[in-house]
Amino acid sequence: MSDDAKLKTVRARIDEIDLQLQRLINERATAAQAVAKIKLCEDPRAEFYRPEREAEVLRRVKERNQGPLASEEIARLFREIMSACLALEQPLCVAFLGPDGTFCQAAVLKHFGHSVRTDPMGSIPDIFREVEAGACRYGVVPVENSTEGIVSHTLDTFLNSPLRICGEVSLRINHQLLSREADIQRIKAVYSHAQSLAQCRGWLDQHLPHVERISVGSNAEAARLSAELPETGAIAGEVAGEIYRLNRLASNIEDEPGNTTRFLVVGKQDAPASGDDKTSMMFSTHNKAGGLHTMLTPFAEHGISMTRIESRPSRRGRWDYVFFIDVEGHRSDANLAKALQQIQLAATQFKVLGSYPKAVL
C-alpha cells in the first residue's frame, strides 16, 4: 500500500472517530439537560455548578488516561466539555480582577472553561460585592504568589465578607515585556501591577536599570496604557498583548522559572467533600505567651497537615492580629471537625472560610 493510500485510510478512521466523539458529546449534553430538569423540579433555585463533582470527574479522567495525550491535556479537554454542558443547564457569570486580559481572567477560564461569562471588576472588594449582591454567581481572586507571597487585599476582604471559598486555581505565570514600540531601547517607563514588577525585579535591574517603573491596578491595564503611550512598555501576559496589539520585546522575564499564582473561587455556598480537599479558616487568639501554639496544637493532636499560615492586622486594636490557616481535609472529616471545635472554643474570633477541592488542573 502506498503512503498516500495509508494516509487516506488513517484520515478516514479519524473522520469516523470524530463522528463518534461528536455524537457522544451531544449525548452527554442531553444528559446534562436532563439533570437540570430533575434539579429544577426539586428546587427552582437549585445550584448546577458542583465543584466537588467536577473535581471528582477530572481526577478520574487523569487517573484512567493511558496516552498518548498527557493527562493534563485530556483533563483540559474534559474541562471544556463540562463547561459547555453546564452552560446548557445554567449559564454562569464569574467576576474577576479586570480589565480583560489579566491573569485573573485566565484563572477563571482555566477553572470554569470558556463557556462562562466573565465580568471584569476594578478591585478585589468589588469582586466580593458583586458576588454578595448576586450579580455574579462566583468570583475569582488572587491569594498568593510563589515568588512574592500573600495578596493582602484578598485576606483583608475576607474579614468582613460572608462569602465562602469553594475552589482554588493554580496558574503558572509567564511575564512578557510588551510595547507599541519595536525597539526595547526606546522604552522610558514600564507599567505593571506591583506584584509583577516585583516578580521581574532582577530582569528589570539587568536589562532596563534606568527605566521608571510605574505600578497600576492590573497587568491588562498596564498593556492598555502602553498601547496608548509612546516610549512605554508593559509587563503582562500573552493574552493582554494580543488584545491591545502590542509587540513582544522580551519573553518569560519573571525572575523565578516556577513563578505560580494561586487563586480562590468565592461564592455563597459550601462545597461538599470531594475526597481530596483543603479547608481555609481565620481566627484570633488572646495576646499572651503561647497563644498561637495553643490554637495550633489540635491540628497536631488530630493528625491534620497545615499547608499555610499568614497573619494580618485585625483592625480592631493595636497589635491585634488575625491568622489565616489552610489545612488538608474537609471540615466534615471527623478528625478535622474535632480539631476545629477545639480551636473555636479557644479563639477570640473564629470562622471557617470554606472547604473545597484541591486544584486538579
Sequence and secondary structure as in RCSB ss.txt:
>XXXX:A:sequence
MSDDAKLKTVRARIDEIDLQLQRLINERATAAQAVAKIKLCEDPRAEFYRPEREAEVLRRVKERNQGPLASEEIA
RLFREIMSACLALEQPLCVAFLGPDGTFCQAAVLKHFGHSVRTDPMGSIPDIFREVEAGACRYGVVPVENSTEGI
VSHTLDTFLNSPLRICGEVSLRINHQLLSREADIQRIKAVYSHAQSLAQCRGWLDQHLPHVERISVGSNAEAARL
SAELPETGAIAGEVAGEIYRLNRLASNIEDEPGNTTRFLVVGKQDAPASGDDKTSMMFSTHNKAGGLHTMLTPFA
EHGISMTRIESRPSRRGRWDYVFFIDVEGHRSDANLAKALQQIQLAATQFKVLGSYPKAVL
>XXXX:A:secstr
  HHHHHHHHHHHHHHHHHHHHHHHHHHHHHHHHHHHHHHHH TT     HHHHHHHHHHHHHH  SSS HHHHH
HHHHHHHHHHHHHH   EEEEESSTT HHHHHHHHHH TTSEEEEESSHHHHHHHHHHTSSSEEEEEEEETTTEE
 HHHHHHHTT   EEEEEEEEE   EEEES S GGG  EEEEEHHHHHHTHHHHHHH TTSEEEEES HHHHHHH
HHHSTTEEEEE HHHHHHTT EEEES   SSTT EEEEEEEESS     SSEEEEEEEE  SSTTHHHHHHHHHH
HTT  EEEEEEEE SSSTT EEEEEEEES TTSHHHHHHHHHHHHH SEEEEEEEEE    
